[in-house]
Amino acid sequence: MTNPNRFIFLGVIAGITVLILFATHLSKPNEVVLASPNEETIPNKEEVNEDSLENEKNKVGEEVYCSLPNSYPALVLQWCEIIENSAAKYNLDQRLIAAVILQESGGQAEAYSASGAVGLMQIMPSDGIAANFQCINGPCFSSRPSMDELYNPAFNIEFGSKMLINLFETHGNWRDALKYYGPMDVGYYYADIILNIYENYQ
């Protein structure tokens, strides 16, 4: 005869394992980032002007003033000039862009998530793993830039900033805009993390 306590013990262990995996998955800032597949909120990649991207590059050896709080990690602060230029171009608060970058990639331009999101602001590209995501009318991200384009920090921040302002204009407030920028099916969890970073890094 089988001992019923053995099954209870195995069930408890399995349940704890599932909870740990779920909590670990939610706590990783760059694991799953699915931007809204709503075409109205996605900038056309041609809208991101290449000339403006060239002007965004930091000049080696030149000290640059940064208006971002020093409480941000150096990995995020290194992109300060690009962040400020995109913030000015799209009338965004540079701290909001920095908060998204901190959460999404920790400031690592080469970040690539398990879901296929790319770069500093973890944007879903048209190729790679993201090409497998299907929406009603076909591939969800077919109008997006390529992975190669999104690995360029200036292009990534510019494109992500344009997405953010488009989402804000569509939804009318930052909490809803950030909800649709972040992972699907987590409600306001992602938006609240970004807004918390925004408030606490001053």
C-alpha positions as CSV (number, residue, x, y, z in Angstrom):
1,M,0.0,0.0,0.0
2,T,1.2,3.5,-0.9
3,N,1.8,6.0,1.9
4,P,-0.6,9.0,1.3
5,N,1.9,11.4,3.1
6,R,4.3,10.8,0.3
7,F,1.9,12.3,-2.3
8,I,1.2,15.2,0.0
9,F,4.9,15.9,0.3
10,L,5.4,15.7,-3.5
11,G,2.5,18.0,-4.1
12,V,3.8,20.6,-1.7
13,I,7.3,20.4,-3.3
14,A,5.8,20.8,-6.8
15,G,3.7,23.7,-5.7
16,I,6.6,25.5,-4.1
17,T,8.7,24.9,-7.3
18,V,5.9,26.4,-9.5
19,L,5.6,29.5,-7.2
20,I,9.4,30.1,-7.2
21,L,9.6,29.8,-11.0
22,F,6.6,32.2,-11.4
23,A,8.1,34.7,-8.9
24,T,11.5,34.5,-10.6
25,H,9.9,35.0,-14.0
26,L,8.1,38.2,-12.9
27,S,11.1,39.6,-11.1
28,K,13.4,39.6,-14.2
29,P,13.2,43.0,-15.8
30,N,14.2,41.9,-19.3
31,E,12.6,38.6,-19.7
32,V,9.2,39.2,-21.3
33,V,8.5,42.5,-23.0
34,L,5.6,42.5,-25.4
35,A,4.9,45.9,-26.6
36,S,1.3,46.6,-27.8
37,P,0.6,45.1,-31.2
38,N,-1.8,48.0,-31.8
39,E,-0.5,49.5,-35.1
40,E,-1.7,53.0,-34.2
41,T,0.8,53.3,-31.4
42,I,3.8,51.9,-33.2
43,P,6.0,54.4,-35.0
44,N,7.0,53.6,-38.5
45,K,10.7,52.8,-38.5
46,E,11.2,55.4,-41.3
47,E,10.0,58.0,-38.9
48,V,13.2,57.6,-36.8
49,N,15.5,60.0,-38.6
50,E,19.0,58.6,-39.2
51,D,20.5,62.1,-39.2
52,S,19.2,62.8,-35.7
53,L,20.6,59.4,-34.6
54,E,24.1,60.5,-35.7
55,N,23.8,63.6,-33.6
56,E,22.9,61.5,-30.6
57,K,26.3,59.8,-30.3
58,N,28.5,60.9,-27.4
59,K,31.8,62.4,-28.3
60,V,34.8,60.5,-26.8
61,G,36.7,62.5,-24.2
62,E,34.0,65.2,-24.0
63,E,32.3,65.6,-20.6
64,V,28.6,65.8,-20.9
65,Y,26.2,67.3,-18.4
66,C,23.4,64.9,-17.5
67,S,20.1,66.0,-15.9
68,L,19.2,62.5,-14.8
69,P,19.5,61.9,-11.1
70,N,22.9,60.3,-10.0
71,S,20.9,57.6,-8.2
72,Y,20.5,55.8,-11.6
73,P,23.2,53.2,-12.2
74,A,26.1,54.1,-14.5
75,L,24.9,51.6,-17.1
76,V,21.8,53.8,-17.5
77,L,23.5,57.2,-17.1
78,Q,25.9,56.4,-20.0
79,W,22.9,56.9,-22.3
80,C,22.0,60.3,-20.8
81,E,22.6,62.4,-23.9
82,I,20.5,60.1,-26.1
83,I,17.8,59.9,-23.5
84,E,17.7,63.7,-23.1
85,N,17.6,64.3,-26.9
86,S,14.7,61.8,-27.3
87,A,12.9,63.3,-24.3
88,A,13.1,66.8,-25.8
89,K,12.1,65.6,-29.3
90,Y,8.9,63.8,-28.0
91,N,8.2,66.1,-25.1
92,L,8.8,63.2,-22.6
93,D,10.2,63.3,-19.1
94,Q,13.7,61.9,-19.4
95,R,13.3,60.2,-16.0
96,L,10.4,58.2,-17.5
97,I,12.6,57.0,-20.4
98,A,15.4,56.2,-17.9
99,A,13.0,54.3,-15.7
100,V,11.9,52.1,-18.7
101,I,15.5,51.5,-19.6
102,L,16.4,50.5,-16.0
103,Q,13.6,48.1,-15.8
104,E,13.8,46.6,-19.3
105,S,17.6,46.2,-19.8
106,G,19.4,47.7,-16.8
107,G,21.2,49.9,-19.3
108,Q,22.6,47.0,-21.3
109,A,22.3,47.8,-25.0
110,E,22.8,44.1,-26.0
111,A,19.9,42.8,-23.9
112,Y,17.8,40.2,-25.6
113,S,14.8,38.6,-23.7
114,A,13.5,35.1,-23.9
115,S,10.4,36.5,-25.8
116,G,12.6,38.2,-28.4
117,A,12.6,41.8,-27.2
118,V,15.8,43.7,-28.1
119,G,18.0,46.4,-26.7
120,L,17.8,49.1,-24.0
121,M,14.0,49.6,-24.1
122,Q,13.3,45.9,-25.0
123,I,11.4,46.5,-28.2
124,M,9.9,43.5,-30.2
125,P,11.6,43.4,-33.6
126,S,10.2,42.2,-36.9
127,D,12.6,39.3,-37.0
128,G,14.1,36.7,-34.6
129,I,11.8,35.0,-32.1
130,A,9.4,37.9,-32.3
131,A,8.6,37.0,-35.9
132,N,6.7,33.9,-34.6
133,F,4.1,36.0,-32.7
134,Q,0.9,35.9,-34.7
135,C,-2.0,38.3,-34.5
136,I,-5.3,38.2,-36.3
137,N,-3.9,39.9,-39.4
138,G,-0.6,38.0,-39.5
139,P,2.8,38.5,-37.7
140,C,2.3,41.0,-34.9
141,F,5.5,42.8,-35.3
142,S,6.1,42.8,-39.1
143,S,6.2,46.6,-39.3
144,R,8.8,46.9,-36.6
145,P,12.6,47.5,-37.1
146,S,15.0,44.6,-37.3
147,M,17.0,43.3,-34.4
148,D,20.2,44.9,-35.9
149,E,18.5,48.3,-36.0
150,L,17.2,47.9,-32.4
151,Y,20.7,47.0,-31.1
152,N,21.8,50.5,-31.9
153,P,21.2,52.4,-28.6
154,A,20.3,55.7,-30.3
155,F,17.8,54.0,-32.6
156,N,16.3,51.9,-29.8
157,I,15.8,54.9,-27.4
158,E,14.3,57.0,-30.3
159,F,11.9,54.2,-31.3
160,G,11.0,53.4,-27.8
161,S,10.3,57.0,-26.9
162,K,8.1,57.4,-30.0
163,M,6.2,54.3,-28.9
164,L,5.7,55.7,-25.4
165,I,4.4,59.1,-26.5
166,N,2.1,57.4,-29.0
167,L,0.7,55.1,-26.3
168,F,0.2,58.1,-24.0
169,E,-1.7,60.0,-26.7
170,T,-3.8,56.9,-27.3
171,H,-4.6,56.2,-23.7
172,G,-4.4,59.6,-22.1
173,N,-2.4,58.7,-19.0
174,W,1.0,57.2,-18.2
175,R,-0.3,54.2,-16.2
176,D,-2.4,53.0,-19.1
177,A,0.3,53.8,-21.6
178,L,2.9,51.8,-19.7
179,K,0.5,48.9,-19.2
180,Y,0.4,48.5,-23.0
181,Y,4.1,49.1,-23.4
182,G,5.0,46.2,-21.1
183,P,4.3,42.5,-21.0
184,M,0.8,41.3,-21.8
185,D,-1.5,39.7,-19.3
186,V,0.1,41.3,-16.2
187,G,-2.4,44.1,-15.8
188,Y,-0.9,47.2,-14.2
189,Y,2.0,45.3,-12.6
190,Y,4.6,46.5,-15.1
191,A,3.2,50.1,-15.2
192,D,3.4,50.3,-11.4
193,I,7.0,49.1,-11.4
194,I,8.0,51.8,-13.9
195,L,6.1,54.5,-12.1
196,N,7.7,53.4,-8.8
197,I,11.2,53.7,-10.4
198,Y,10.3,57.1,-11.8
199,E,9.2,58.3,-8.3
200,N,12.0,56.8,-6.4
201,Y,15.0,57.7,-8.6
202,Q,15.2,61.5,-8.0
